[in-house]
Amino acid sequence: MLIALKTLLENQAPMTVMALSKELHTPPSVVQAMLSHWVRKGKVALMPKSPGCGQSCHRCNPELTEIYQWVVGKAPTIS
């Protein structure tokens, strides 16, 4: 499962926890645990959210909208 997450992040644009959860058919809590593994190893980075996110609607769970990107071998994309 860690390799599937790695492959997704290497081949996709930065992705949210919720998007990764849907792609992997895995609960968000499991995805977050796997992301923590890769973050500790320095392979994945938590990206900054867009400036307007979370300032008006407050309908999303902030933990599920965190954006992650595979950073080994490429420069992080900041939008």
Backbone as CSV, one residue per row, in Angstrom:
resi,resn,N_x,N_y,N_z,CA_x,CA_y,CA_z,C_x,C_y,C_z
1,MET,0.825,-1.196,0.000,0.000,0.000,0.000,0.873,1.265,0.000
2,LEU,2.011,1.216,0.707,2.922,2.364,0.687,3.449,2.626,-0.721
3,ILE,3.707,1.567,-1.459,4.211,1.730,-2.827,3.126,2.314,-3.731
4,ALA,1.883,1.918,-3.531,0.779,2.483,-4.322,0.646,3.980,-4.056
5,LEU,0.772,4.377,-2.806,0.717,5.795,-2.453,1.895,6.537,-3.090
6,LYS,3.077,5.967,-2.994,4.274,6.564,-3.602,4.068,6.764,-5.100
7,THR,3.583,5.743,-5.780,3.368,5.814,-7.221,2.364,6.911,-7.577
8,LEU,1.277,6.990,-6.828,0.275,8.035,-7.075,0.893,9.416,-6.952
9,LEU,1.620,9.641,-5.854,2.186,10.968,-5.631,3.296,11.300,-6.626
10,GLU,4.038,10.312,-7.062,5.090,10.556,-8.059,4.510,10.929,-9.416
11,ASN,3.361,10.355,-9.758,2.809,10.512,-11.102,1.689,11.533,-11.215
12,GLN,1.226,12.064,-10.118,0.120,13.022,-10.125,0.610,14.384,-9.640
13,ALA,-0.227,15.371,-9.874,0.006,16.679,-9.269,-0.163,16.509,-7.757
14,PRO,0.175,17.499,-6.967,-0.076,17.378,-5.528,-1.526,16.956,-5.275
15,MET,-1.732,16.126,-4.257,-3.068,15.577,-3.995,-3.459,15.756,-2.532
16,THR,-4.765,15.898,-2.299,-5.275,15.989,-0.932,-5.390,14.594,-0.331
17,VAL,-5.502,14.564,0.982,-5.717,13.290,1.679,-6.995,12.635,1.166
18,MET,-8.040,13.418,0.968,-9.311,12.866,0.502,-9.174,12.268,-0.897
19,ALA,-8.479,12.953,-1.792,-8.285,12.422,-3.145,-7.464,11.134,-3.115
20,LEU,-6.426,11.097,-2.295,-5.621,9.887,-2.161,-6.451,8.747,-1.594
21,SER,-7.283,9.060,-0.621,-8.155,8.062,-0.007,-9.084,7.438,-1.043
22,LYS,-9.656,8.271,-1.882,-10.559,7.771,-2.926,-9.812,6.920,-3.947
23,GLU,-8.647,7.379,-4.365,-7.863,6.641,-5.364,-7.419,5.278,-4.846
24,LEU,-7.048,5.234,-3.569,-6.530,4.001,-2.976,-7.619,3.131,-2.354
25,HIS,-8.853,3.644,-2.333,-9.973,2.921,-1.709,-9.614,2.540,-0.272
26,THR,-9.093,3.536,0.442,-8.584,3.352,1.794,-9.089,4.492,2.672
27,PRO,-9.421,4.221,3.926,-9.883,5.297,4.819,-8.829,6.415,4.967
28,PRO,-9.280,7.654,5.083,-8.347,8.778,5.218,-7.356,8.608,6.375
29,SER,-7.779,8.007,7.469,-6.874,7.832,8.608,-5.691,6.932,8.238
30,VAL,-5.931,5.924,7.402,-4.853,5.031,6.952,-3.930,5.782,5.995
31,VAL,-4.512,6.585,5.104,-3.714,7.387,4.170,-2.826,8.356,4.948
32,GLN,-3.382,8.994,5.978,-2.596,9.932,6.781,-1.431,9.225,7.471
33,ALA,-1.656,8.017,7.953,-0.576,7.250,8.585,0.525,6.927,7.569
34,MET,0.126,6.543,6.366,1.117,6.248,5.326,1.871,7.514,4.918
35,LEU,1.158,8.635,4.811,1.806,9.893,4.477,2.824,10.277,5.544
36,SER,2.485,10.045,6.795,3.408,10.352,7.895,4.715,9.585,7.730
37,HIS,4.615,8.343,7.299,5.813,7.531,7.048,6.711,8.206,6.017
38,TRP,6.131,8.607,4.884,6.923,9.212,3.816,7.426,10.603,4.207
39,VAL,6.646,11.353,4.992,7.086,12.676,5.445,8.306,12.515,6.359
40,ARG,8.249,11.555,7.294,9.384,11.308,8.199,10.652,10.949,7.422
41,LYS,10.499,10.267,6.311,11.648,9.873,5.487,12.103,11.004,4.559
42,GLY,11.382,12.113,4.544,11.751,13.246,3.707,11.387,13.085,2.244
43,LYS,10.483,12.167,1.929,10.109,11.901,0.538,8.869,12.676,0.099
44,VAL,8.038,13.052,1.065,6.765,13.737,0.800,6.728,15.015,1.632
45,ALA,6.140,16.062,1.061,6.007,17.334,1.771,4.550,17.762,1.816
46,LEU,4.174,18.351,2.935,2.868,18.982,3.073,2.974,20.335,2.397
47,MET,2.098,20.579,1.431,2.151,21.802,0.650,1.228,22.863,1.258
48,PRO,1.539,24.134,1.021,0.650,25.192,1.515,-0.685,25.166,0.775
49,LYS,-1.747,25.491,1.506,-3.076,25.546,0.884,-3.223,26.850,0.113
50,SER,-4.192,26.862,-0.781,-4.456,28.101,-1.504,-4.933,29.149,-0.500
51,PRO,-4.647,30.406,-0.742,-4.933,31.464,0.225,-6.392,31.543,0.678
52,GLY,-7.350,31.249,-0.184,-8.752,31.376,0.185,-9.342,30.161,0.876
53,CYS,-8.624,29.039,0.862,-9.161,27.793,1.409,-9.335,27.891,2.923
54,GLY,-10.540,27.586,3.373,-10.831,27.560,4.797,-11.177,28.906,5.408
55,GLN,-11.269,29.935,4.587,-11.547,31.254,5.132,-13.006,31.671,5.003
56,SER,-13.795,30.913,4.262,-15.182,31.351,4.109,-16.198,30.259,4.425
57,CYS,-16.085,29.087,3.844,-17.153,28.098,3.988,-16.997,27.215,5.222
58,HIS,-15.791,26.819,5.592,-15.510,25.970,6.758,-16.256,24.647,6.727
59,ARG,-16.551,24.122,5.543,-17.276,22.858,5.424,-16.348,21.649,5.355
60,CYS,-15.118,21.847,5.001,-14.190,20.727,4.853,-13.469,20.446,6.168
61,ASN,-13.189,19.174,6.389,-12.330,18.805,7.501,-10.918,19.220,7.099
62,PRO,-10.277,20.131,7.844,-8.954,20.624,7.436,-7.919,19.529,7.231
63,GLU,-7.974,18.459,8.002,-7.005,17.379,7.855,-7.176,16.635,6.527
64,LEU,-8.406,16.567,6.020,-8.657,15.847,4.778,-8.319,16.677,3.546
65,THR,-8.181,17.979,3.723,-7.853,18.840,2.589,-6.378,19.221,2.559
66,GLU,-5.577,18.633,3.454,-4.139,18.866,3.391,-3.628,18.356,2.049
67,ILE,-2.695,19.082,1.463,-2.168,18.745,0.140,-0.736,18.231,0.294
68,TYR,-0.486,17.071,-0.296,0.837,16.447,-0.216,1.413,16.250,-1.607
69,GLN,2.758,16.295,-1.667,3.450,16.088,-2.937,4.717,15.273,-2.688
70,TRP,5.021,14.373,-3.612,6.278,13.637,-3.606,7.365,14.629,-3.991
71,VAL,8.414,14.753,-3.193,9.413,15.794,-3.442,10.791,15.262,-3.779
72,VAL,11.019,13.973,-3.685,12.330,13.424,-4.006,12.527,13.455,-5.517
73,GLY,13.594,14.083,-5.935,13.900,14.101,-7.365,13.221,15.208,-8.147
74,LYS,12.427,16.038,-7.483,11.811,17.176,-8.186,11.543,18.290,-7.194
75,ALA,11.483,19.492,-7.704,11.199,20.651,-6.856,9.726,20.675,-6.514
76,PRO,9.373,21.019,-5.243,7.953,21.109,-4.877,7.215,22.148,-5.711
77,THR,5.969,21.859,-6.013,5.107,22.782,-6.749,4.301,23.577,-5.750
78,ILE,4.430,24.873,-5.783,3.658,25.728,-4.878,2.690,26.526,-5.739
79,SER,1.396,26.355,-5.426,0.401,27.070,-6.229,-0.188,28.214,-5.464
